[in-house]
Each structure stands twice: as structure tokens, then as C-alpha cells.
Amino acid sequence: CLESFSERGASSWLTVLPIKEHGFTLHKGDFRDALCLRYGWSPPLLPSHCVCGHNFSVEHALNCKCGGFPSIRHNELRDITADLLTEVCHNVLIEPPLQPITG
């Protein structure tokens, strides 16, 4: 995971203009957490356990389906792709969210 932070272009988010209309803004806490991840530090105030019962770590948070980060990353890519496709296609639709299964 940390190797990706040293690849070419990985620091572009530090120099981009904060244009809200394009979604290029970070709140203070998000910026702090992103810097921690970039330098391999643990962000402050992390819980000790995940809702799934496992010990909580940055690596676990990025992969655990209970925490939602895989879904968040998926949805961000989905929305960016849909926005780009609307430039060249008509009637672009995004997938509807699935209802949670209970019972």
C-alpha cells in the first residue's frame, strides 16, 4: 500500500488548486489523515477494533467491507466515469444502490 505513495504523480493532490466545483477540496481532518497515510504514520484517534470485530488498522480500514471504504472508492470511480461519459454519451446512468440484506 505504501509503495503507491512514492509513485509518479502520487503527490499531485498536494499542488492542485482547491476548486470546489471540481471536487478538489479537502477538509482539515482529511488533509491531516492523507498526510499521515503518505508518510506511513497512523492517523490520530483510530478505534482499536473494527465493527466487524477485527483489530483496526489503516490496512484493515482500506479493505474491510464493513467499514465502507471499498464501496466509497468504487462509488467515487463510478461517479467520475459517469461524469466523463456524459461528455460524449447520452442517457448515462449510474447503477442504483443495493438495499442491505437483513434477516
N, C-alpha and C positions, 0 to 999 in steps of 0.2 A: 504494500500500500504506500509506504513512504517513498519508494523509488519514483513513483509517478510525480511527486512534488519537485523532483530535480530535472525533469524532462523539459525540453524546449517548449516555451510558451506557458509553462506552469505558473509563472509569476505575472502573467498578463492582467490578472484581476487586480493587481496592486497599482497598475498605472492607467486603468480605464477610467474615463470620465464618469462620474456618478449621475447618469441621465436616467431619471425615474421612469420616463415614458418607455424606455427600452429595457427596464428591469435591471439596470446596472447600479443598484443601491444596496448597501449593507448597513444593518443596524450595528450599533457598537458591540453588542454581545456576539453577533455573527462574525464581525471582523476579528474580535479577540479569539474566538474559537477557531477561525480559519488560520490565524497566525500560529496558534498552538499546534494545529494539525501539520502545518507547513514545517515547523521546526521539531516535530516529534515530541512535543510536550503534551501532557494531559490537560485538557480544558478544566477550569475550576468547577466545583460544585456538581461533579458527576455522581449519580447514585451508585451505591455499592452493588445492587442487584437489579437485573432487568425484570420487567413484568413477566417474562417467560420463565424466570427462576434461575437463570444462569448468572454468573458473575458478570458485572457490567464493565466493559472496556470500550475504547474507541473502535477497535476492530469488530467487536461484537455488535455495537450500535450500527455500524455501516452495513451489516449483513443480516441482522435479526429481522424476521418478518413481523414480529410483534411490535417492534418499535416504529415501523413505518418508513424507515429511511430508504429501503429498496423501492418501495412504492412512490415515495417522493421523487427520487431520482428518475424513475420511469416516467412519472407524470410530467416532470419538467422537460424531458426529452420529447415526449409525446406532444406537448404544447408548442415547443419550439418548432418541431417538424410540421405541425399543423399550420402554424403561422407562416412558415416559409412556403408551404404548398398553396396557401391561399393567394400567393403572388402569381401563380401560374395555373391553378386549377379552380374549377367551380365546385360549389357544394362540398367543401371539405368538412368532414365531421370527425369528431374525436369519439373514441369508444366511451360508452356510458359506464359510470362506476358500478361495480358489482355490489350487491347487497350482502352484508355479512351473513354467514350461515350460522344459525343458532339451533340448539335443540339437542 
